[in-house]
Amino acid sequence: MATFERKLDQSIIDRLNAHDLWKNHLKEDCEKQDVFLAIRNDQIGFYHKGGKLFGFDENNNFKTHFKFAGLINNTDTSYFTDCELQGMPISAFGKDNDRIKENCAHYSGVEAEGVSKIYHKYSYLSKEDIVVLDIEVSFKSLDETERFCTKTGIMKKNKKQDRIDILLYDIKKRKLKFVEAKHFSNSE
């Protein structure tokens, strides 16, 4: 049987509460439901419009994907020479938080964007009867062979994890609901 566990050591919570990015940006973004905070085992994921905006781990590090950290501003052209890019360090995350969020939103697929509309509106910080407890829920795979269709036939590949897009909790009925989101354009 698959187990579902989430834990967060108090020392990680304390370090997060002391971090400027949390205090000056992410806490308010989570409260406004513009960013969804997802607890993993001794890690925290911050999701925005379908992408993982930041991760925060037990080493007191905030991380973002390099594609979200492209923080070049105020340009008249879409192209740069290599010498124009030399010496352009990434600014502090807090200073460029809005730009990182903007970049994060540009990379979301249609399904991730749809899921984000749900978790932004129905986070566990909302006053709704049904709330999103987690997204991208991962379990150890019971069947480690995945079958999928291609133009040439059915293919198989090994997998270690099963993922479910959304975990909802019905507060009144005290029931969990697992949702796999699909857009009509997805052949699955």
C-alpha positions as CSV (number, residue, x, y, z in Angstrom):
1,M,0.0,0.0,0.0
2,A,1.3,3.5,-0.9
3,T,1.9,5.9,2.0
4,F,1.5,9.6,2.0
5,E,3.7,11.5,4.3
6,R,4.7,15.1,4.6
7,K,6.9,16.4,7.4
8,L,8.8,19.6,8.1
9,D,11.4,20.0,10.8
10,Q,10.8,22.9,13.1
11,S,14.4,24.2,12.4
12,I,13.4,24.6,8.7
13,I,10.3,26.5,9.7
14,D,12.4,28.8,11.9
15,R,15.0,29.4,9.2
16,L,12.2,30.1,6.7
17,N,10.6,32.6,9.1
18,A,13.9,34.4,9.4
19,H,14.6,34.6,5.7
20,D,14.1,38.0,3.9
21,L,12.5,36.5,0.8
22,W,9.8,34.9,3.0
23,K,9.2,37.9,5.2
24,N,9.2,40.5,2.5
25,H,7.6,38.6,-0.4
26,L,6.5,35.0,-0.3
27,K,4.5,35.1,3.0
28,E,2.3,37.8,1.6
29,D,2.1,36.1,-1.8
30,C,0.9,32.9,0.0
31,E,-1.6,34.7,2.1
32,K,-3.0,36.4,-1.1
33,Q,-3.1,32.9,-2.7
34,D,-0.8,34.1,-5.5
35,V,1.8,31.5,-4.5
36,F,0.9,28.0,-3.2
37,L,3.2,26.6,-0.5
38,A,3.6,22.8,-0.7
39,I,5.3,20.9,2.0
40,R,7.6,18.0,1.0
41,N,9.8,15.9,3.3
42,D,11.9,18.6,4.9
43,Q,11.6,20.9,1.9
44,I,9.1,23.5,0.8
45,G,7.9,24.2,-2.8
46,F,6.4,27.5,-3.7
47,Y,4.3,27.3,-6.9
48,H,3.0,30.1,-9.1
49,K,0.8,29.8,-12.1
50,G,1.7,26.2,-12.8
51,G,5.5,26.3,-12.1
52,K,7.7,25.7,-9.1
53,L,8.7,29.3,-8.4
54,F,11.1,28.5,-5.6
55,G,12.2,25.6,-3.5
56,F,13.4,26.0,0.1
57,D,15.5,23.1,1.7
58,E,17.0,22.0,4.9
59,N,20.2,23.9,4.0
60,N,18.4,27.3,4.2
61,N,18.6,27.7,0.5
62,F,16.0,29.2,-1.8
63,K,16.4,27.8,-5.4
64,T,14.7,28.6,-8.6
65,H,15.1,27.1,-12.1
66,F,17.6,29.0,-14.3
67,K,14.9,29.6,-16.9
68,F,12.9,31.7,-14.3
69,A,16.0,33.7,-13.3
70,G,16.5,35.5,-16.6
71,L,16.4,38.9,-15.1
72,I,17.6,41.1,-17.8
73,N,15.5,44.3,-17.9
74,N,15.0,47.5,-19.9
75,T,16.2,46.4,-23.3
76,D,15.3,47.5,-26.7
77,T,16.2,44.3,-28.4
78,S,15.6,40.6,-28.0
79,Y,19.1,39.7,-28.9
80,F,22.4,40.2,-27.0
81,T,26.0,39.8,-27.9
82,D,28.2,37.7,-25.6
83,C,30.1,40.7,-24.3
84,E,26.8,42.4,-23.3
85,L,25.9,39.4,-21.1
86,Q,29.3,39.2,-19.4
87,G,29.2,40.2,-15.8
88,M,25.4,40.3,-15.5
89,P,24.9,38.5,-12.1
90,I,21.4,37.5,-11.0
91,S,20.1,39.9,-8.5
92,A,18.8,38.8,-5.1
93,F,15.6,36.8,-5.4
94,G,13.7,39.3,-3.3
95,K,14.6,42.3,-5.4
96,D,13.5,40.5,-8.6
97,N,10.7,38.4,-7.1
98,D,8.0,39.8,-9.4
99,R,10.1,39.2,-12.5
100,I,10.9,35.6,-11.5
101,K,7.1,35.1,-11.0
102,E,6.4,36.6,-14.4
103,N,9.0,34.2,-16.0
104,C,7.6,31.2,-14.1
105,A,4.1,31.9,-15.5
106,H,5.5,31.9,-19.1
107,Y,6.7,28.3,-18.9
108,S,3.4,26.7,-17.7
109,G,1.6,24.2,-20.0
110,V,-2.1,24.3,-20.4
111,E,-2.7,21.6,-17.8
112,A,-0.4,23.1,-15.2
113,E,-2.0,26.4,-15.7
114,G,-5.5,24.9,-15.1
115,V,-4.3,23.2,-11.9
116,S,-2.8,26.5,-10.8
117,K,-6.2,28.2,-11.1
118,I,-7.5,25.7,-8.6
119,Y,-4.7,25.8,-6.1
120,H,-4.6,29.6,-6.2
121,K,-8.3,29.9,-5.5
122,Y,-8.7,27.0,-3.1
123,S,-5.5,26.8,-1.1
124,Y,-5.7,25.6,2.5
125,L,-5.4,29.3,3.4
126,S,-8.8,30.0,1.8
127,K,-12.1,29.9,3.6
128,E,-13.6,27.3,1.2
129,D,-15.2,24.0,2.2
130,I,-12.9,22.1,-0.2
131,V,-9.2,23.0,-0.2
132,V,-6.1,22.0,-2.1
133,L,-3.8,20.2,0.3
134,D,-1.1,19.4,-2.2
135,I,-0.1,19.3,-5.8
136,E,2.1,17.0,-7.8
137,V,1.5,14.3,-5.2
138,S,4.1,11.6,-5.6
139,F,3.8,7.9,-4.5
140,K,6.1,5.0,-5.0
141,S,4.8,3.2,-8.0
142,L,3.0,-0.1,-7.4
143,D,3.3,-1.1,-11.1
144,E,6.7,0.0,-12.2
145,T,5.9,-0.5,-15.9
146,E,4.2,2.4,-17.6
147,R,2.4,1.7,-20.9
148,F,1.7,4.5,-23.3
149,C,0.6,4.8,-26.9
150,T,2.7,6.1,-29.8
151,K,2.1,6.2,-33.5
152,T,4.1,2.9,-33.8
153,G,2.3,1.0,-31.1
154,I,2.2,0.5,-27.3
155,M,5.5,1.3,-25.6
156,K,6.6,0.5,-22.1
157,K,9.1,2.2,-19.7
158,N,10.1,1.7,-16.1
159,K,8.9,4.2,-13.6
160,K,9.6,4.7,-9.9
161,Q,6.9,7.2,-9.0
162,D,3.2,7.7,-9.6
163,R,2.1,11.3,-9.6
164,I,-1.3,12.8,-9.1
165,D,-2.0,16.4,-10.0
166,I,-4.1,17.6,-7.1
167,L,-5.0,16.4,-3.6
168,L,-8.2,18.0,-2.3
169,Y,-9.7,17.9,1.1
170,D,-13.4,18.2,1.8
171,I,-13.5,19.9,5.2
172,K,-17.2,19.2,5.9
173,K,-17.2,15.5,4.7
174,R,-13.6,14.9,6.0
175,K,-12.6,13.2,2.8
176,L,-9.6,13.3,0.5
177,K,-10.1,13.5,-3.2
178,F,-7.3,12.8,-5.7
179,V,-7.6,14.5,-9.1
180,E,-5.6,13.9,-12.2
181,A,-6.1,16.9,-14.4
182,K,-6.2,16.6,-18.2
183,H,-6.8,19.1,-20.9
184,F,-8.9,17.9,-23.9
185,S,-5.8,18.3,-26.1
186,N,-4.0,15.6,-24.1
187,S,-4.5,12.2,-25.7
188,E,-4.2,10.4,-22.3
